Amino acid sequence: MHKVRSTNGRRMNWLNYPSDVKNIYIRLQVDATGARLCMDIQPKDAGIREIIWEQMGELKKVLDNAMNYETIWIENMHLEDGRDFSRILWELNNVSFYNENDRPIIFEFLKNRLLEFDEFYQEFKEILISLND
């Protein structure tokens, strides 16, 4: 259950999606309030984070169209340890990991979002890799 096959036949690991870009993390979160697929932009250098965020803004329409779900853009978030980051996410509310009846809904949501994201990301990741060099 931890792997899913993308539309191009590539197997993706649910627990460790390979962004191939330093300080960009693809995270799946599930808890008592909902499920989320998050793209966290976390370089230590605020200037690099801003450049990546601006580039994602240039790709916003393409990304929004690739995902069959509302995209939430949060430019400024803060971790408890004081680090700042930016997040792009897709969220399903009103489901709980602790409710067994919700688990198939959560699984389907995450699977679909991950497949859609992977299709977009495989096409545009070289742009992000070049920004991070």
C-alpha positions in Angstrom: 0.0 0.0 0.0 3.0 2.3 0.2 3.7 2.4 -3.5 1.5 3.5 -6.4 2.3 3.3 -10.1 2.2 6.6 -12.0 0.6 7.0 -15.4 4.1 6.6 -17.0 4.6 3.3 -15.2 7.1 4.8 -12.6 6.5 3.5 -9.1 6.2 6.1 -6.4 6.8 5.6 -2.7 4.1 7.1 -0.6 6.4 7.7 2.3 9.3 9.3 0.5 8.4 11.0 -2.8 11.7 11.8 -4.6 11.5 15.5 -5.3 15.1 15.5 -6.6 15.3 19.1 -5.4 17.2 20.0 -2.2 14.9 21.4 0.4 11.6 20.7 -1.4 9.6 18.0 0.4 6.5 16.3 -0.7 4.5 15.2 2.3 1.4 13.2 3.0 -0.4 14.1 6.2 -3.4 12.4 7.7 -4.9 13.0 11.1 -8.3 13.2 12.9 -9.3 16.3 10.8 -8.4 15.4 7.3 -5.8 14.4 4.7 -3.3 16.6 2.9 -0.7 16.3 0.1 1.8 19.1 0.7 4.7 20.5 -1.3 6.9 22.2 1.3 9.5 24.7 0.0 12.1 24.8 2.9 15.5 26.2 1.9 17.3 27.9 4.8 18.0 30.9 2.6 14.9 33.1 2.3 16.1 34.4 -1.0 16.2 30.9 -2.6 12.8 30.1 -1.1 11.4 33.3 -2.6 12.8 32.5 -6.1 11.3 29.0 -6.0 8.0 30.4 -4.8 8.0 32.9 -7.6 8.8 30.2 -10.1 5.9 28.1 -8.7 3.7 31.2 -9.2 4.7 31.2 -12.8 3.6 27.6 -13.0 0.4 28.2 -10.9 -2.1 28.0 -13.7 -0.5 24.8 -15.1 -0.3 23.2 -11.6 -3.9 24.2 -10.8 -5.1 22.7 -14.1 -3.1 19.5 -13.5 -4.7 18.9 -10.2 -8.4 18.0 -10.1 -8.8 19.6 -6.7 -8.5 23.0 -5.2 -4.9 24.1 -4.7 -4.1 26.1 -1.5 -1.1 28.4 -1.7 0.5 29.6 1.6 3.6 31.7 1.1 4.7 32.2 4.7 4.5 29.4 7.3 6.7 28.9 10.4 8.0 25.8 12.1 8.2 25.6 15.9 12.0 25.7 15.6 11.8 29.1 13.9 12.4 28.1 10.3 10.2 29.6 7.6 8.8 27.8 4.6 6.2 28.0 1.9 3.6 25.4 1.2 1.3 24.4 -1.7 -1.3 21.8 -0.6 -4.4 19.9 -1.5 -6.6 19.1 1.5 -9.6 16.8 2.1 -11.4 17.9 5.3 -14.0 16.1 7.5 -12.4 12.7 7.3 -10.4 11.0 10.1 -7.6 8.5 9.9 -9.1 7.0 13.1 -12.5 6.3 11.4 -12.0 3.0 9.5 -14.9 4.0 7.1 -13.0 7.1 6.1 -9.8 5.3 5.2 -10.8 4.2 1.7 -11.9 7.8 1.0 -8.5 9.1 2.3 -6.6 6.6 0.3 -8.4 7.4 -2.9 -7.9 11.2 -2.3 -4.2 10.8 -1.7 -3.6 8.4 -4.5 -5.4 10.7 -7.0 -3.6 13.8 -5.8 -0.2 12.1 -5.9 -0.7 10.8 -9.4 -1.8 14.2 -10.6 1.1 15.9 -8.9 3.6 13.4 -10.2 2.4 14.0 -13.8 2.9 17.8 -13.3 6.2 17.4 -11.4 7.9 15.1 -13.8 7.3 17.6 -16.6 8.5 20.7 -14.7 11.0 19.5 -12.0 14.0 20.4 -14.1 13.1 24.1 -13.8 13.1 23.7 -10.0 16.4 21.7 -10.0 18.1 24.5 -12.0 16.9 27.1 -9.5 18.4 25.2 -6.6 21.9 24.8 -8.1 
